[in-house]
Amino acid sequence: MRILFAGTPDVSANILDWLVKSGHDVVAVLTRTDSYVGRKKELIPSAVALKAEALGLTVIKANRIDNTVLADIGELNVEIAIVVAYGSILKQSALDAVPNGWYNLHFSLLPKFRGAAPVQRALLAGDSETGVTMFKLNAGMDSGPIASSLSTAIGFNENAGELLLRLGELSKSLLSESLPQIYSGTLQLKDQVGEATAAPKLTRDEARLDFTKPAKSLENLVRGMNPEPMAWCMANDEVLRVLTAFDSPIAIDSSNGAQRAIGSIFTSEGKVFVVCGSGSVLEVIEVQPSSKRAMAARDWFNGNRSLERLN
């Protein structure tokens, strides 16, 4: 079948590359328009656009599927569409434009975590398991019938970026299983079963560390917000990003901070800790001060010995 691939970020580009090199007939790519990146505001194509151009594929750049895009799809005689993080909800007119339907790879075990940030929300929730679901798009929010799914345990130290890469690899197994069935017309779709939960896009306000919460909750936040938008707090008047941090098993006593206020920093055996809610302690491993490179927390703290607390 003639495939239209719709996607935007790196994980989508990796799956596109696999599809083409596995011999599937990808005739065109739909991706979002070039965006301004960095301090210099350079206009940069999406990862999928760059990969598609390298593979010699036709590229359609659009942030929504209007009549012009629908006409382009029609001229390509597309028979099926595969969607991996395209970044836009499809209207019924778009769904109707592809005769064998649009199939989306979603990085959760649906109906759990429908929405834009399923990987991040799973980590924020402290889940021990997640997965990938391939389903047929309908007019709802990630509510279409399921073609197949695969589950996986979430690694103890995995952050959102690492988990997303691994789920991208799992997606290839789903495609290997489901695409031949779609081509032959033998695929059996199943309705989603269970309680639906939402996974809205992350905000910068959500990424701020609240040290009144237990350290385990903050560990989950740090993992879920890495690499974007990244957990942060204030160190005096400057923003401090926290890239890696873990709930510490150490107990607070009179020698290491029992009388310290929430958010207070202390060191022990060359490690940096912050006092959190419920008598817990967060070990901070890696940070990124404002306008500086990422560094070990101990190196940062050695240059900020007068700092007493984070907030």
Secondary structure, 3 states (H helix, E strand, C coil): CCEEEEECCHHHHHHHHHHHHCCCCEEEEEECCCEEECCCCEEECCHHHHHHHHCCCEEEECCCCCHHHHHHHHHCCCCEEEEECCCCCCCHHHHCCCCCCEEEEECCCCCCCECCCHHHHHHHCCCCEEEEEEEECCCCCCCCCEEEEEEEECCCCCCHHHHHHHHHHHHHHHHHHHHHHHHHCCCCCECCCCCCCECCCCCCCCCECCCCCCHHHHHHHHHHCCCCCCEEEEECCEEEEEEEEEEECCCCCCCCCCCCCCCEEEEECCEEEEECHHHCEEEEEEEEECCCCCEEHHHHHHCCCCCCECC
